[in-house]
Amino acid sequence: MLFCSGHMYMQQLQKYKELKLEDCINKFLCGDSLEIMRKLPDESFDLIVTSPPYNLKNSTGNGMKDGRGGKWANARLVHGYSNHKDCMPHEEYSRWQRNCLTEMLRLIKEDGAIFYNHKWRVQGGLLQDRQDIVSDFPIRQIIIWKRKGGINFNKGYFLPTYEVIYLICKQKFSLVQGVNSYGDVWEIPQEMKNDHPAPFPIALIERIISSTNASLVLDPFMGSGTTAIAAYNLGRNFIGIEISQEYIDYSKKRLFDAKKYPNLPKCKHKIIKQESLL
């Protein structure tokens, strides 16, 4: 489980002791994702889009352990994240992520969905397909996000060039008309000009959100704020949870970049006001 350190963590727990949904809309909440989700009311969200830390430094290989990282532009991932070293015992990591998914499922409405992005990898010579995390959850489909390039330090298998997005949803979930023609393999380049070690591309998240009628989107692992920016661009509301204040500050900077995002869009469900995004 991820924790803020010392006094800061206790302050965050007190701050989110009784969360009112309306007070959180279009806000970044700093703290432990699991603890904050547990303080949000049932069936609050239309959509959850997220990608948790992959626990890559807990590895049987050496590439992520010894900090090599090859020539990959975002090789700083080998150093972990701000406030999280990405190196938990595997069983503890799986248990933590299952607990997070349990909360996410509680938080989506009866027609809601979770788009849960994760990375398969080879451990000890065998494929680790994350079934120890996602098994028993209502997976409707697997979407392949095909990236460009990647890193591989092992000559025993081919370079991985994709990640997996699990569509976990409740029975009444449906896509908006026409978007099912996208298919289940999405070729979208990863984002390179981003100070976060493992950012989502905005185009990927915009495709997900625009494929639904979601008014309110949650990202429990907000990172550099890409889900917030995608929601903002599409006129939807968001709530982002992130343990690192450094990443939250960076997210706000990206969100208010006047050159890239000069105009505030209107949401057909609720007008997003700039002051509410602070």
Secondary structure, 3 states (H helix, E strand, C coil): CCCCCHHHHHHHHHHCCCCCHHHHCCEEEECCHHHHHCCCCCCCEEEEEECCCCCCCCCCCCCCCCCCCCCCCCHHHHHCECCECCCCCHHHHHHHHHHHHHHHHHHEEEEEEEEEEECCEEECCEEECCHHHHCCCCEEEEEEEECCCCCCCCCCCCCCCEEEEEEEECCCCCCCCCHHHHCCEEECCCCCCCCCCCCCCHHHHHHHHHCCCCCEEEECCCCCCHHHHHHHHCCCEEEEEECCHHHHHHHHHHHCCCCCCCCCCCCCCCCCCHHHHC
